[in-house]
Amino acid sequence: MAGAVADDSRTIIMQRLAELTALDAQFADPPLGTPALPATWLDVLYLSTENESTKVELVPNGYQMAPVVAARRMTRHDSVKSALELTLDVSKLNWKYEPGDAFFIAGENDRAEVQGLIDRLNLTDIADRPFQLMLKEGTLKRKAAVPDYIRHRTIRKVFTYDLDIRSPPKKALLRAMAECCSEQQQTLRLLQLCSRQGSATYMQLMHLRQLRPTFLDVLNAFPSCQPSLVCLLEGLGKLAPRPYSISSSPLSKPGLVTFVFNKVIYDGFSGGRMHGVCTSWLDALTVQLQTGPKKSPHDCVSSTVEQLASLNIRLTPKIPVQLRHNQHFRLPDDSSRSVIMLGPGTGIAPFVGFLQQIEALRTKYTNHNFGKTWLFYGCRHKERDYLYRKELANFLTTGTLTTLSESFSRDTPEDDTTPRYIQDNIRLHAAEFVRWLTDYEALVYVCGDAKNMAVGIMRTVVEVYADVRGVSEEEARSRIEKMQQDKLYKQDVWT
């Protein structure tokens, strides 16, 4: 049985590879509308030793190093996704933040992927040799400049810290790669993929499908392609920092910031499991600090971290961070205003910060009138991946959280009325939900996935408003859209 599964897996991988590399016969007759070959504008000069031009600041511009002082596994080992909460010490960073704000993390590419790319490009001998990066003399590129995001000056460090080596190559890079193939069929296929006629095929292979190839996958699919370092420095994009919502309040945890994330794991184009660039790096970096339920067998820890753990060496990891204010996702200035919060999974993060803030204010101002709070939360399994369960129970006990509506999509429902998703809970409590909107003039906050969750919740809110108020769906939609315009319906969503 295992052999049959392995054979099926190999067959699927071969099919993916064939789709990527096989010439498309329909492009044989008409001339291909290929983009012009990009003008090169960079030049590399290898040096025997480091000099002032090759030295860089350890921290990216605008970032500060924050120590990670705690790490907590939030989900059981048998959950579909593994969530991790990290706590940062920001007491020396002079951060002035409020719940609802976020911050960027400048992560690193996986060391094994970096080495794989170096090996594939036959750059091993010079991977750690310093180089000077300059504009090419006589370049025809308009407004040519050395990219400011290429901060480092060795191949290994550039691939590790500066360039996005995980995403599929863009068309301009495919066009340049076509010039670097020694086999004509591979040249032609790359030209097809970057051509006007091949746009639909390019989108399907590189972006629309779930199993997208990495840059190294594409390189390995075209073995005669041997692009230069300059080609990659010009063609690969910046390794983008990742944003994370803050899940704490400065009133509750002065000098500290917490955030929670799911460790991203997915099937790779060439087989095997791929791990999210930043989430796997954060996981490996903090493995010695982690407490909570035992790790999932799917979790990945780098060999370096495993070696340090075996030696019982305690580290205080630090990560480069940059605060990002979110003025449009804040608690109301009027604390007597009621709020409705809707966030499945890690979308709960800013609302934990909201509730911590409200609780701290309630403790300080005991005679003040505070508004009602209603949280809609959903996850797959109540016993496996319910984030901040104890904290929410405590908020209910203290009265900080007025109402909590839970939904668990993968648990066996008690009956047909058991809500599986947040939308089901909105429908279940439709009359009260609309009363909060109309009588209490509650502010609505939605956090999570933009493509499905946020759209689904908006559709359901419109639906129940129309039903309860006895108006048309068009009128209900107009009312909710007016709430958005007036900043009474706020969304913090990601794709």
C-alpha positions, 0 to 999 in steps of 0.5 A: 500500500505504501509503495502504491502511495509513493508511486502515485506521489511520483506520478503527480510530481512528474505531471507537474513537471511536464506541465511546467516544461513541455512545449505548448504546440499552440504557440508553434506557428504565430510569433511569440509576443515575448517581452524585451530582454531587460537591460542589465544595470548591476555589476559585481566585483569579487573581493579578497577581503571585506572592506568598508563597502561590504560592511552592513548594519546588523539590523535593517533600516527602520528596524530594532532588535527585540528579545523573545522572552517567552514562547507558548504552544497554543494548540494540541499536537493533533490539531490541523494547524499549530499555533505559537504565541511569542512574547517580545521585550520592547521596553527599550524600543520606545514603542507607543502602541495601542491594541489593534496595531501590528508590527513587521518582522524581517525574517530569514530564508531557510538555510537548506533552501539557500544552500540548495540554490547555491549548489544548483548555481555552482556558486559554492566556492564563492558563496562566502566571498565578499563582493562589491555591488555597483552600477554597470558602466554604460547601462541603458536602464533608466533611473538605474540604482543599486537596490537598497534592499540588497544590503549584504555583500556575500552570496549566501547572506544575500540569498538568506536575508535580502532576496525572495527565493521562495516565490515563483519567478516573474516574467521578466526574470523568466525572459532573462533566464531564457538567455541562460539556457544551453538547450533550445527547447528549454529556451523556447519553453521559458519564452512561451511562459513569459510571452503574451500568448502564455499569460494564462498558462503562466498564471495557472502554473505560477500563481493560481494553483495551490502547488506553486513552484519556488524559484529553485523548483523552476531552476531545477526543471530547466537544468541547462539554465545557468543564470548569473548572480547579476541576473538573480540580483536584478530579477529576484524581488525583496524578501518581504517582511511579514506583518503580525497583529499585536495580541496584548495591551500596553496597560496590561503588559507594560514593556511586552508585546505578544503575538500569535501565528499559525505555523504554515505547512503545505505540500511542495511542488516537487514533493515533500512538505514546505514550511512558511518562510517566517513562521518556520524561522520563528519556530526554530529560533524559539524552540528552547523557550517553548512551553505548552502542549507537546509539538506536532510531529509535522513541526520542523526544527533546524539542525542547528537548533537541535544541536544547541538543544542537545548541548543544553545551551540557553539562548535569548533569541532576538528578532528585527521588528518595526512597529506599524500603527493601524489607526483604523482598527482601534477601540473607540475613544468613547469607552461607553460604546459597545463593540462586536468582534468577529475573528476565527483562528488567529484572527482573535489576536487583536481582540485579546488586546482589546479585552486586556485594554478594557479590563485594565481600564475597568480596573482603574476607573471603577465608576465609569460606564463601559460599553458591552462587548460581544466576541464571535470566535471560531476554530476547528476543534474545541479541544485541539485549537481553541486559542486563548480559551482560558483568557476568554473564560476569565474575561467572561468571569470579570465581566470584561467580555459580555457575550462569547459566541463560539463555533467549532467547524470540525467537531460533531454537532450536537444537533442541526442548530449547532453553529459550525462557523461564525456566520452560523452564530450570527444567524442564530443570534440575528435579532440580538445582533441587529439590536446591538447595531441599531439600539447600542450603535455598536462598532463592528470589528472583523479580523482574519482572511480577506478572501473567504471569511471577511466576505462571508461575514459581510454577506451574513451581516447584510442578510440578517439585517435585511431579515430582522429589519424587514428591508430589502437586501439592497437597502441592508447592504447600503446600510452596512456600507454606510457603516464602513464609510463612517468607520463603524464597521472595521476590517483588519484582513489579510490574503 
